[in-house]
């Protein structure tokens, strides 16, 4: 026999076996194997989309509020989530930051401890002060009602933005007037200002919602006796947050010795450590699903071989060698594998798109930082799952075909 004839013969027999309408136990096993492979592929696709979406959504919330990198005065023994020691705005340093590859935005910030009083109820907060040129597009998506701060050139803005959590706790409503108290760290003297609640925001991240209010940086300068050119630090936004560690390290080498550069991951390590745990969950699901698919396909192929023992014996008696018969069953198994992967691909992407456009799967926002399960499909990962499953399953399917070499024609033809 020529090689092309061998290939066509094995393929023809495999096609007849695979698409036969004859009812048998093997037919049930084939359907079960296709279903198991489909479930495995579907689970891996959905897991990837959920983990990617979850990590991206929560991380973007953190970055939107604080940027990717913070540059401020070097104070090694001081908490990063606290009032900053003022630094003078430095045009030279600003140019160094702006010229760093990957940096696309730079803006100042400052924070100051304060106490908000309303309806005879008080709560300690950190006032995040921003300037008139602050890019509000980062924070506006979190505003649930109201308007952005209105600045003026002559004095500080009388507006303040509070969180929904704080508003509920102190019974604050939109356009209410509140008292905000500032206590001097030097002599303990107390000052207060009346501010109007212009908006109520909600990020869903408790570390922010329970602590921060947003106001004019000019108010912080006045209450802290800072000069007009002093600020708490700089927020830096980068185009690719995966590069923020390397960018921060480069900046640290270029900045004045009394300044420091820290990524927001270093400021809030608990949030990002929790996000990294999702990678572990994803890997566990991948391993379990891969094992399920491999075991099912191996079991299926063994049953197919045992059910076709007489056919194997007849083919050997007619002169077929072991490799031709092995290819016959490998072709059959390939049909099963591709059918399972195809169904799993369609089902997985379908479920992801349904969730993406309807948001039917809800989550406890106080625990997960998001109100509904976020979806982010990275297509090369999806195709990598399908290709990887095909390769792994095909390699695993070679193992059971070795049993064909042990089948003797005389005994196989008599097999019942």
C-alpha positions in Angstrom: 0.0 0.0 0.0 1.2 3.5 -0.7 1.3 6.1 2.0 -1.6 8.3 0.7 -3.8 5.2 0.4 -3.0 4.3 4.0 -4.0 7.8 5.2 -7.2 7.8 3.2 -8.1 4.3 4.3 -7.6 5.1 8.0 -9.5 8.4 7.6 -12.4 6.7 5.7 -12.9 4.0 8.3 -12.7 6.5 11.2 -15.3 8.6 9.5 -17.6 5.7 9.1 -17.2 4.8 12.8 -17.5 8.3 14.1 -20.7 9.2 12.2 -22.5 5.9 12.4 -26.1 6.1 13.6 -25.9 2.7 15.2 -26.9 2.7 18.9 -24.2 1.4 21.2 -22.7 2.0 24.6 -19.7 3.6 22.9 -21.9 6.2 21.3 -23.1 7.3 24.8 -19.5 7.4 25.9 -18.5 9.6 22.9 -21.2 12.1 23.7 -20.2 12.1 27.3 -16.6 12.8 26.3 -17.6 15.6 24.0 -19.6 17.1 26.8 -16.8 16.8 29.3 -14.3 18.4 26.9 -16.8 21.2 26.1 -17.4 21.9 29.8 -13.6 22.0 30.4 -13.0 24.4 27.6 -16.0 26.5 28.5 -14.9 26.7 32.2 -11.4 27.8 31.2 -12.7 30.5 28.9 -15.1 31.8 31.5 -12.5 31.7 34.2 -10.1 33.7 32.1 -12.7 36.3 31.2 -13.9 36.7 34.8 -10.4 36.9 36.3 -9.2 39.3 33.7 -12.3 41.4 34.1 -12.2 41.4 37.9 -8.5 42.3 38.1 -8.8 45.0 35.4 -11.9 46.6 36.9 -10.7 46.8 40.5 -7.2 47.9 39.5 -8.7 50.7 37.3 -10.8 51.9 40.2 -7.6 52.2 42.3 -5.7 53.9 39.5 -8.5 56.3 38.7 -8.5 57.5 42.3 -4.8 57.8 42.8 -3.0 57.3 39.5 -0.3 54.6 39.0 2.6 56.3 40.8 2.9 58.8 43.6 5.9 61.1 43.9 6.2 62.9 47.3 8.6 63.9 50.1 10.8 61.0 51.3 9.6 60.0 54.8 10.5 56.3 55.5 8.9 56.0 58.9 5.5 57.6 57.9 2.4 55.8 56.6 1.8 56.4 52.9 -1.9 56.9 53.6 -1.6 60.1 55.7 -0.9 63.8 55.5 2.1 64.6 53.4 4.9 67.0 54.3 4.7 69.7 51.6 7.1 69.9 48.7 7.6 72.9 46.4 6.5 72.5 42.9 9.6 71.9 40.8 9.4 72.6 37.0 12.6 70.7 36.4 11.3 67.6 38.2 8.0 67.9 36.4 9.9 67.8 33.1 11.8 64.8 34.2 8.6 63.0 35.0 6.8 64.0 31.8 9.8 62.9 29.6 9.8 59.4 31.2 8.7 56.8 28.6 5.2 55.6 29.3 4.0 58.6 31.4 1.0 60.4 29.9 -0.3 62.5 32.7 0.9 64.4 35.8 -1.1 66.3 38.4 -0.7 67.4 42.0 -2.5 66.3 45.1 -2.5 66.8 48.8 -4.3 65.2 51.8 -5.2 66.6 55.2 -6.9 64.9 58.2 -10.2 66.5 59.1 -13.5 65.9 60.9 -16.8 66.3 59.2 -19.8 67.2 61.4 -23.4 67.0 60.3 -26.6 66.6 62.3 -24.5 66.5 65.5 -22.7 63.4 64.1 -19.0 63.4 63.4 -16.6 61.3 61.4 -12.9 61.4 60.8 -11.8 61.7 57.1 -8.9 62.5 54.8 -9.6 65.5 52.6 -8.0 64.9 49.2 -7.2 68.2 47.7 -7.0 68.7 43.9 -6.4 71.7 41.7 -8.4 73.4 39.0 -6.5 71.7 36.2 -7.1 68.2 37.7 -8.4 65.7 35.1 -11.9 65.1 36.4 -12.5 62.3 33.8 -10.8 59.8 36.0 -13.2 60.4 39.0 -16.4 61.5 37.3 -17.5 57.9 36.6 -17.8 57.3 40.3 -20.1 60.3 41.0 -23.6 58.9 41.6 -25.3 62.3 41.9 -24.4 66.0 41.8 -21.7 67.9 39.9 -18.0 68.3 39.9 -16.2 70.9 42.0 -16.4 74.5 40.9 -13.1 76.4 41.3 -12.4 80.1 41.4 -9.2 82.1 41.2 -9.6 84.4 44.2 -10.1 81.9 47.0 -10.7 78.2 47.7 -13.8 76.3 46.3 -16.6 76.0 48.8 -17.6 72.6 47.2 -16.8 69.2 48.6 -17.5 65.7 47.3 -18.3 63.0 49.9 -18.8 59.2 49.5 -22.2 57.5 49.5 -21.0 55.5 52.6 -20.2 58.7 54.6 -23.4 60.4 53.3 -25.5 57.5 54.6 -23.7 57.4 57.9 -24.1 61.2 58.6 -27.4 61.6 56.8 -25.9 64.0 54.3 -27.8 65.0 51.2 -26.8 66.7 48.0 -26.4 70.5 48.4 -26.3 70.2 52.2 -23.9 72.5 54.2 -21.5 70.7 56.4 -18.8 71.7 58.9 -15.3 70.4 58.3 -12.9 70.8 61.2 -9.1 70.9 60.9 -6.9 70.4 64.0 -3.3 71.7 64.0 -0.7 69.0 64.7 1.6 71.7 66.2 -0.5 73.4 68.9 -3.8 71.5 68.7 -5.8 74.6 67.7 -9.0 74.0 65.8 -10.4 75.7 62.7 -13.5 74.9 60.7 -15.1 75.8 57.4 -18.5 75.5 56.0 -18.7 73.6 52.7 -21.5 72.6 50.3 -21.8 69.0 49.2 -21.7 69.3 45.5 -21.6 65.6 44.7 -21.7 62.1 46.2 -19.4 59.4 44.9 -19.0 55.7 45.2 -16.1 53.6 44.1 -17.1 50.4 45.8 -13.7 50.2 47.5 -14.2 50.5 51.2 -10.7 51.7 51.9 -11.6 54.8 49.8 -15.3 55.3 50.5 -15.0 55.2 54.3 -12.0 57.6 54.4 -11.7 60.1 51.6 -13.6 63.3 50.7 -12.6 65.4 47.7 -12.1 69.2 47.8 -10.0 72.1 46.8 -6.2 71.9 47.4 -6.3 75.7 48.1 -8.3 74.9 51.3 -5.5 72.6 52.5 -2.9 75.2 51.8 -4.8 77.8 53.8 -5.5 75.4 56.7 -1.9 74.1 56.8 -0.2 77.5 56.2 1.5 76.3 53.0 2.9 78.6 50.4 1.1 79.0 47.1 3.7 76.9 45.3 3.6 74.0 47.8 1.7 70.7 47.3 1.5 67.3 48.8 2.9 65.4 45.8 2.3 64.3 42.2 0.0 61.7 40.8 1.4 60.0 37.7 -0.6 58.1 35.1 1.1 55.7 32.8 -0.1 54.1 29.5 0.6 50.5 30.6 0.2 49.8 34.3 2.2 46.6 33.9 5.2 48.9 33.4 4.6 51.1 36.5 7.2 49.3 38.7 10.0 49.9 36.2 8.9 53.5 35.5 8.8 54.1 39.3 12.3 52.7 39.7 13.6 54.9 36.9 12.1 58.0 38.4 13.5 57.2 41.8 17.0 57.3 40.4 16.4 60.7 38.7 14.4 62.5 41.5 16.1 64.7 44.1 17.3 62.6 47.2 14.6 64.1 49.5 11.8 62.9 47.1 10.5 59.4 46.6 8.5 57.5 44.0 6.1 54.7 45.0 3.6 52.7 42.9 0.0 52.6 44.1 0.6 48.8 44.5 3.1 49.7 47.3 0.6 52.1 48.8 -2.3 49.7 48.9 -0.6 46.2 48.9 -3.6 44.5 50.4 -5.8 45.2 47.4 -3.3 44.0 44.9 -2.2 41.0 46.9 -5.9 40.0 47.0 -6.1 40.5 43.2 -3.1 38.3 42.7 -4.8 35.5 44.6 -7.2 35.3 41.7 -4.3 34.0 39.5 -4.0 31.0 41.9 -7.7 30.3 41.6 -7.5 30.5 37.8 -4.5 28.1 37.7 -6.3 25.5 40.0 -9.4 25.6 37.7 -7.2 25.2 34.6 -5.4 22.1 36.1 -8.7 20.5 37.2 -10.4 21.1 33.9 -7.5 19.8 31.9 -7.3 16.6 34.0 -11.0 16.0 33.6 -10.8 16.4 29.8 -7.8 14.1 29.5 -9.2 11.4 31.6 -12.5 11.4 29.8 -10.9 11.3 26.4 -8.5 8.4 27.4 -11.4 6.5 28.9 -13.5 7.1 25.8 -10.8 5.9 23.4 -10.1 2.8 25.5 -13.8 1.9 25.3 -13.8 2.5 21.5 -10.9 0.2 21.1 -12.3 -2.5 23.2 -15.7 -2.3 21.5 -13.9 -2.6 18.1 -11.6 -5.4 19.1 -13.0 -7.8 16.4 -12.6 -5.0 13.8 -8.9 -4.6 14.9 -8.4 -8.3 14.5 -9.9 -8.4 11.0 -7.8 -5.5 9.9 -4.6 -7.1 11.2 -5.6 -10.4 9.5 -5.9 -8.5 6.2 -2.4 -7.1 6.6 -3.0 -3.7 8.3 -0.1 -2.7 10.5 -0.5 -1.3 14.1 0.2 2.3 13.1 -2.6 2.3 10.5 -5.1 1.1 13.1 -3.7 3.6 15.7 -4.3 6.4 13.2 -7.9 5.2 12.7 -8.7 5.6 16.4 -6.7 8.8 16.6 -8.8 10.3 13.7 -11.9 9.3 15.6 -10.6 10.8 18.8 -9.7 14.0 16.9 -13.3 14.4 15.8 -14.4 14.1 19.5 -11.8 16.6 20.6 -12.6 19.2 18.0 -16.4 18.8 18.6 -15.9 19.3 22.4 -13.6 22.3 21.9 -15.9 23.9 19.4 -19.0 23.5 21.6 -17.0 24.7 24.6 -15.7 27.7 22.7 -19.2 28.8 21.6 -20.8 28.2 25.0 -18.0 29.9 26.9 -17.9 33.0 24.7 -21.7 33.1 24.7 -22.0 33.1 28.5 -19.3 35.8 28.7 -21.1 38.0 26.2 -24.4 37.5 28.0 -22.8 38.6 31.3 -21.0 41.5 29.6 -24.1 43.0 28.1 -26.7 42.1 30.8 -24.8 41.8 34.1 -27.1 39.1 35.3 -24.5 37.7 37.8 -24.4 40.1 40.8 -21.8 40.3 43.5 -21.6 41.8 47.0 -19.8 45.1 46.3 -18.6 45.5 49.8 -16.7 42.2 49.6 -15.6 42.1 45.9 -15.4 45.9 45.1 -17.7 45.4 42.1 -21.5 45.1 42.0 -21.6 42.6 39.1 -19.2 40.1 37.8 -17.0 41.9 35.2 -15.9 40.3 31.9 -12.8 41.1 29.8 -12.2 38.7 26.9 -8.6 38.6 25.7 -8.9 36.8 22.4 -5.4 35.4 22.1 -5.9 33.8 25.5 -9.1 32.2 24.3 -7.4 30.7 21.2 -4.5 29.6 23.3 -6.9 27.7 25.5 -8.4 25.9 22.5 -5.0 25.2 20.9 -3.4 24.1 24.2 -6.4 21.8 24.9 -6.1 20.3 21.4 -2.4 19.6 21.8 -2.6 18.2 25.3 -5.6 16.0 24.5 -4.0 14.7 21.3 -0.7 13.8 23.1 -2.8 12.0 25.8 -4.8 10.1 23.2 -1.7 8.4 21.9 -1.3 6.5 25.2 -4.4 4.2 24.9 -3.7 3.4 21.2 -0.7 1.4 22.4 -3.1 -1.4 23.5 -3.6 -2.1 19.8 -0.1 -3.6 19.6 -1.1 -6.2 22.1 -4.2 -7.4 20.3 -3.7 -10.8 18.5 -5.8 -11.3 15.3 -6.8 -14.9 16.1 -8.1 -14.0 19.6 -9.6 -10.7 18.5 -11.8 -12.2 15.7 -13.3 -14.6 18.3 -13.9 -11.7 20.8 -17.5 -11.2 21.9 
